[in-house]
Amino acid sequence: MEVLNRFLKWVEQQQLLTPLHDSVGNRTSLYVDDLVLFVVPNVRDLQVIKAVLTIFGLASGLFSNLDKSVASPLHCSENDIAKVRDILSCRIEDLPCRYLGAPLSVRRLKRSDEQPLIDEVAARIPKWKGNMLNVAGRTTLVKATMSAIPTHMSIVLCLSPWAIESIDKLRRAFIWCGSDKVLGGKCKVAWETVCRPRDLGGLDVSDLRRAGIALQAAIVFMLGNGESTFFWTDRWLDGRNIEDAAPAVFAAVKARKRRATIAEALHNNAWIRHITGPLTMQGTETMNHILLGCPFSREVWEAWFRKLHLQYTVVVQDEPAIPWWLRCRKALSKQLHRGFDSLFFLIGWSIWKERNARTFNGVSTSAARLEVSIQEEADAWCMAGYKHLGALMASI
């Protein structure tokens, strides 16, 4: 699909297509096999687009099925629509159109356009299981599923207050009653309090309105053509520069190469050739080293194994992580094996996050603090209803 994108750009550079208004930043948007293309509805442009798709299909074997394609007119006359129908032979549908699962429109969406999202959230409510979970378990389920479903659409557009309130009603009802409806008297605290972080007395359930603002603000910052921003020294990576994000890589770049712009560095991946110095790390950073080999990881494992009365299970020099895990679980009774498997992956995941925090953020945590963090996470899993891990934690 990148070839098709380059082909369309070349056609535009050859002035075979009518230029678009300056307000349209890009003519095309490609993701996997989905293509959105802005075209002026005149005979020449439509024939050029059809020829481009045909040539690309003959060259790659990936033919566009125009019968399944959709044209959505923007300020077009009936004559323009007739040209599109005659030349491209595709369906004509008014906005909003759906792209990557999100409805796109130049006007405010109707409630009927947002209703499928609300229905999708409601469909994730396990009504027959709701009463079998406690509040902690239902809260975990709400954060993991019902609060995650609107994220994709919130990146693309602002959900209306009606849609947000409808989703909040479903989330509120499931947390307090385990169903899709709830009376005000059964809500123990205000919804604004529920959406606060835990350290402020809430349940850390996402506020959809604020989350939508944050998601859209994250993509407002644009680099333009990259010709005025330095690749190695400017803060273009979520407010950080390369030196902050990857200091070892930055140190391996010569000073004169650090003046390269983003456009220069990304052209043919030139930034890779800028790295000429040594990339050093403390030891060979393999997965076995991260999980078992480094002293910090061993300290975390030993602390937990003392709790499980497995302190005599030591790590043999250069022993791979998976055989070591299987050897350790044999030291426990069979009914605790599945709980130990969960704990093993929880500790490994926590060590991996600690490694990333030290590498990319320059933030470190002591082994004792990480042990407490793992304990808190394990307790949350147990409250969410994972009985196997709960049985293992009860044996400590």
C-alpha positions in Angstrom: 0.0 0.0 0.0 3.0 2.3 0.5 3.6 1.9 -3.3 0.1 3.1 -4.0 0.6 6.1 -1.7 3.8 7.0 -3.5 2.1 6.5 -6.9 -0.7 8.9 -6.0 1.8 11.5 -4.8 3.7 11.2 -8.0 0.5 11.7 -10.0 -0.2 14.8 -8.0 3.3 16.1 -8.5 2.8 15.7 -12.2 -0.2 17.9 -11.9 -2.5 15.3 -13.3 -5.0 16.0 -10.5 -6.7 19.3 -9.7 -5.1 20.8 -6.6 -7.1 20.8 -3.4 -7.9 23.6 -1.1 -5.1 24.6 1.4 -7.3 23.5 4.3 -7.0 19.8 3.2 -3.6 18.8 4.5 -3.3 15.4 2.8 -5.1 14.0 -0.2 -4.9 10.4 0.9 -5.1 8.4 4.1 -3.9 4.8 4.1 -4.2 2.1 6.8 -3.6 -1.5 5.8 -6.0 -1.9 2.9 -8.4 1.0 3.7 -8.0 4.1 1.6 -9.6 7.5 1.9 -9.0 9.8 -1.1 -10.1 13.4 -1.7 -10.8 14.1 -5.4 -12.3 17.0 -7.2 -15.3 15.6 -9.1 -14.4 16.4 -12.7 -14.1 13.9 -15.5 -10.3 14.1 -15.8 -9.6 13.6 -12.1 -12.0 10.7 -11.8 -10.5 9.0 -14.9 -7.0 9.5 -13.5 -7.9 7.9 -10.2 -9.6 5.0 -11.9 -6.5 4.5 -14.1 -4.1 4.7 -11.0 -6.1 2.0 -9.2 -6.1 -0.2 -12.3 -2.4 0.1 -12.9 -1.7 -0.6 -9.3 -3.9 -3.7 -9.5 -2.1 -5.0 -12.6 1.3 -4.4 -11.1 0.6 -5.8 -7.6 -2.4 -8.1 -8.0 -4.3 -6.0 -5.5 -7.3 -4.9 -7.4 -9.7 -2.3 -5.9 -13.3 -3.5 -5.8 -15.2 -0.4 -6.8 -18.5 -2.1 -6.2 -17.7 -2.1 -2.5 -16.2 1.4 -2.5 -18.1 4.4 -1.3 -18.1 8.0 -2.5 -19.3 10.6 -0.1 -20.0 14.0 -1.7 -18.9 17.2 -0.1 -20.7 20.3 -1.4 -21.3 18.5 -4.8 -24.0 19.1 -7.3 -26.2 16.5 -8.8 -24.2 16.7 -11.9 -20.9 16.0 -10.0 -22.5 13.0 -8.3 -23.6 11.6 -11.7 -20.0 11.9 -13.0 -18.8 9.9 -10.0 -21.4 7.2 -10.4 -20.8 6.9 -14.2 -17.0 6.8 -14.1 -16.2 5.0 -10.8 -19.3 2.9 -10.7 -19.3 2.9 -6.8 -22.0 3.5 -4.2 -22.9 7.1 -3.3 -23.6 7.7 0.4 -23.9 10.9 2.3 -21.8 11.7 5.3 -21.1 10.5 7.9 -19.0 7.7 6.4 -17.2 5.1 8.5 -13.4 4.9 8.3 -11.5 2.5 10.6 -14.7 2.0 12.5 -15.3 5.7 13.3 -18.0 7.8 11.7 -16.5 10.9 9.9 -18.6 14.0 9.2 -18.1 17.7 8.6 -21.1 18.3 10.9 -22.1 17.3 14.4 -23.0 13.7 14.6 -26.6 12.7 15.3 -27.6 10.5 18.2 -28.3 7.7 15.8 -24.6 7.9 14.7 -23.4 7.5 18.2 -25.9 4.9 19.3 -23.9 1.9 17.9 -21.0 2.9 20.3 -23.4 2.9 23.3 -24.9 -0.4 22.2 -21.4 -1.9 22.0 -20.6 -0.8 25.5 -24.0 -2.2 26.8 -23.3 -5.5 25.1 -20.2 -6.0 27.3 -22.3 -6.0 30.5 -22.3 -9.7 31.7 -25.8 -9.5 33.2 -25.9 -13.0 34.6 -22.4 -12.6 36.1 -22.9 -9.1 37.5 -24.2 -10.2 40.9 -21.5 -12.9 41.3 -18.8 -10.2 41.3 -18.1 -7.8 44.2 -17.7 -4.0 43.6 -13.9 -4.3 43.1 -14.3 -7.0 40.5 -17.0 -5.0 38.6 -14.8 -1.9 38.8 -11.9 -3.8 37.3 -14.1 -5.1 34.5 -15.5 -1.6 33.8 -12.0 -0.1 33.5 -10.7 -3.0 31.3 -13.6 -3.2 28.8 -16.5 -0.6 29.1 -14.1 2.3 29.5 -11.7 1.1 26.8 -14.4 0.8 24.0 -14.9 4.5 23.5 -11.2 5.3 23.3 -10.8 4.7 19.6 -13.7 7.0 18.7 -12.6 9.6 21.3 -9.3 10.0 19.4 -11.1 10.9 16.2 -14.0 13.1 17.4 -15.5 14.6 20.5 -18.3 12.5 21.9 -21.5 14.5 22.6 -22.6 15.1 26.2 -25.5 12.8 25.5 -23.3 9.9 24.5 -20.9 10.4 27.4 -23.9 10.5 29.9 -25.4 7.3 28.3 -22.1 5.4 28.7 -21.6 6.7 32.2 -25.1 5.5 33.2 -24.2 2.0 32.0 -20.8 2.0 33.8 -22.4 3.4 37.0 -25.2 0.8 37.0 -22.8 -2.1 36.5 -20.4 -1.0 39.2 -23.0 -0.5 41.9 -25.7 -3.1 40.9 -24.1 -5.4 38.3 -26.8 -4.6 35.8 -27.5 -2.0 33.1 -29.8 0.1 35.3 -29.5 1.6 38.8 -31.5 3.8 41.0 -29.8 6.8 42.6 -30.2 5.5 46.1 -27.9 2.5 45.4 -24.9 4.7 44.2 -22.7 5.0 47.3 -20.7 8.0 46.1 -21.1 10.6 43.3 -19.8 9.7 39.9 -17.3 12.5 39.9 -15.8 10.9 43.0 -15.6 7.5 41.3 -13.6 9.0 38.4 -11.0 10.5 40.7 -7.6 8.7 41.1 -7.2 6.3 44.0 -4.9 8.6 45.9 -7.7 11.3 45.8 -10.4 8.9 47.2 -11.8 7.6 43.9 -11.9 4.3 42.0 -9.7 5.6 39.1 -12.4 5.0 36.5 -11.7 7.2 33.5 -13.6 10.4 32.9 -14.6 10.1 29.3 -14.9 13.9 28.7 -11.4 14.6 30.1 -10.0 11.5 28.5 -11.3 12.6 25.1 -9.7 16.0 25.5 -6.4 14.5 26.5 -6.4 12.0 23.6 -7.1 14.7 21.0 -4.6 17.1 22.6 -1.9 14.4 22.2 -2.2 14.5 18.4 -2.6 18.3 17.9 1.2 18.8 17.9 2.3 18.5 14.3 5.8 18.7 12.8 4.8 20.0 9.4 7.3 18.9 6.8 10.0 18.4 9.4 12.4 20.8 7.7 12.7 23.2 10.7 12.9 20.6 13.5 16.1 18.9 14.5 15.8 15.1 14.7 18.4 14.5 17.4 18.1 17.6 19.7 14.6 19.1 19.5 11.8 17.9 21.8 9.4 16.3 19.2 8.8 12.9 20.9 5.9 13.7 23.3 7.9 16.6 24.7 11.2 14.8 24.9 14.2 14.6 22.6 16.3 11.6 21.6 18.8 12.2 24.4 16.1 11.9 27.0 14.4 8.9 25.4 17.5 6.9 24.4 20.7 8.4 25.8 22.9 5.5 24.7 21.8 6.0 21.1 22.2 9.8 21.3 25.8 9.3 22.6 26.6 7.2 19.5 25.9 10.0 17.1 28.6 12.4 16.0 28.1 16.1 16.8 27.8 17.3 13.2 25.1 14.7 12.5 23.0 16.0 15.4 22.1 19.0 13.3 20.1 16.9 10.9 16.4 17.9 10.5 13.6 15.4 10.8 13.0 15.5 7.0 16.7 14.7 6.4 16.9 12.0 9.1 13.8 10.2 7.9 14.7 10.3 4.2 15.7 6.7 3.4 16.1 6.1 7.1 19.3 8.2 7.1 19.2 8.5 10.9 20.4 4.8 11.2 23.6 5.7 9.4 24.1 8.6 11.8 24.8 6.1 14.6 28.5 5.3 14.4 29.7 5.1 18.0 29.5 2.1 20.4 26.1 1.2 21.9 27.0 -0.1 25.4 24.8 -1.7 27.9 25.3 -3.2 31.3 25.7 -6.9 30.4 24.0 -8.6 27.6 20.3 -7.6 27.8 18.5 -10.8 26.9 15.2 -11.8 28.4 16.9 -14.3 30.6 19.2 -11.6 31.9 16.4 -9.2 32.6 14.2 -11.7 34.4 16.9 -13.7 36.3 20.4 -12.5 35.6 20.6 -9.0 37.0 21.0 -8.6 40.8 17.9 -6.4 41.0 15.7 -9.1 39.5 17.2 -11.7 41.8 16.5 -9.6 44.8 12.8 -9.3 43.8 12.4 -13.0 43.2 14.2 -14.0 46.4 11.8 -11.7 48.4 8.8 -13.4 46.9 10.2 -16.9 47.2 10.8 -16.3 50.9 7.0 -15.6 51.2 6.3 -18.8 49.3 8.8 -20.8 51.4 10.8 -21.6 48.2 14.0 -19.8 49.3 16.0 -22.9 48.7 15.0 -22.8 44.9 18.0 -20.9 43.6 18.8 -19.8 40.1 21.5 -21.9 38.5 24.2 -20.0 36.6 22.9 -19.1 33.0 19.7 -21.1 33.6 17.0 -20.0 31.1 13.8 -18.5 32.6 11.3 -21.0 31.3 13.0 -24.2 32.6 13.6 -22.4 35.9 9.9 -21.5 36.1 8.9 -25.1 35.4 11.3 -26.4 38.0 10.0 -24.0 40.7 6.3 -24.9 40.1 7.1 -28.5 40.8 8.1 -27.6 44.3 4.5 -26.5 45.0 1.4 -28.7 45.4 -0.6 -29.3 42.2 -3.5 -27.1 43.2 -1.2 -24.1 43.5 0.4 -24.5 40.0 -2.0 -22.2 38.1 -1.8 -19.5 40.8 2.0 -19.7 40.7 1.9 -19.3 36.9 0.0 -16.1 37.3 2.4 -14.8 39.9 5.4 -15.7 37.8 4.1 -13.6 34.9 3.0 -10.8 37.1 6.5 -10.5 38.7 8.2 -10.8 35.2 5.9 -8.1 33.8 6.6 -5.8 36.8 10.4 -6.3 36.3 10.0 -5.5 32.6 8.1 -2.3 33.3 10.8 -1.3 35.8 13.5 -1.9 33.2 11.6 0.3 30.7 11.2 3.0 33.3 14.9 3.0 34.0 15.9 2.9 30.3 13.5 5.5 28.9 12.4 7.7 31.8 15.4 7.6 34.0 13.2 6.6 37.0 14.1 3.8 39.3 12.3 1.9 42.1 13.9 -0.1 44.9 13.4 -3.8 45.0 11.4 -3.4 48.3 9.0 -0.9 46.7 8.6 -3.1 43.6 7.7 -6.0 45.9 5.0 -3.9 47.5 3.7 -2.8 44.1 3.5 -6.5 43.0 1.6 -7.3 46.2 -0.9 -4.6 45.5 -1.4 -5.7 41.9 -1.8 -9.3 43.0 -4.4 -8.3 45.6 -6.3 -6.4 42.8 -6.3 -9.5 40.7 -7.6 -11.6 43.6 -10.4 -9.0 44.3 -11.3 -9.2 40.6 -12.1 -12.9 41.1 -9.0 -14.8 40.0 -9.4 -17.7 42.4 -6.2 -19.6 41.5 -3.9 -16.7 42.4 -6.1 -16.1 45.5 -5.4 -19.6 46.7 -1.7 -19.1 46.3 -1.8 -15.8 48.1 -3.8 -17.3 50.9 -1.0 -19.9 51.5 1.5 -17.2 52.2 
